[in-house]
Amino acid sequence: MAAFAASGDLALTSGEGRHQINLPRPHRPKLRRFVELCNG
């Protein structure tokens, strides 16, 4: 999760399927804050 928060890129793989998620740079601070809150 920390790598996703830093880069904004995440690849999800389930069986044969693969999905790429890219969070735009302006929204990354919100993701980092969410990660901080989840980690306590």
N, C-alpha and C positions, 0 to 999 in steps of 0.2 A: 504494500500500500504506500509506503514511503517513496518508492521509486515512481509510482504513478503520480503522487502529489508533486514530486519534483519535476517530472518531464511532461506530465499531462497525457502520456501515451500508455495504453493498456491493450494487450491482446488476450482475448478470451477464447479458449478452445474447449469444445465439448464434442466428443466423438469425432466425426468427420468435419464438423463445422468450426470455423474460426472467424471471430469478429474483432475488428480493430476499433478502439475507442480513442478519440483524440479530444481532449478538453482544451478549448482556446485559452491562450495566455491570460486574457483579462479575468478569467474565472478561476485560475489556479490558486490565488490566495484564499478563496472560499473553500476549496478542496483541502488545502493545507490546514486551515482552521478546523474543518470537520475531522481530519485525521488526528489533530491534537486533542480535540474533545473526546474522540473515541478511545484514545490511548490513556486518557486520564491525566 
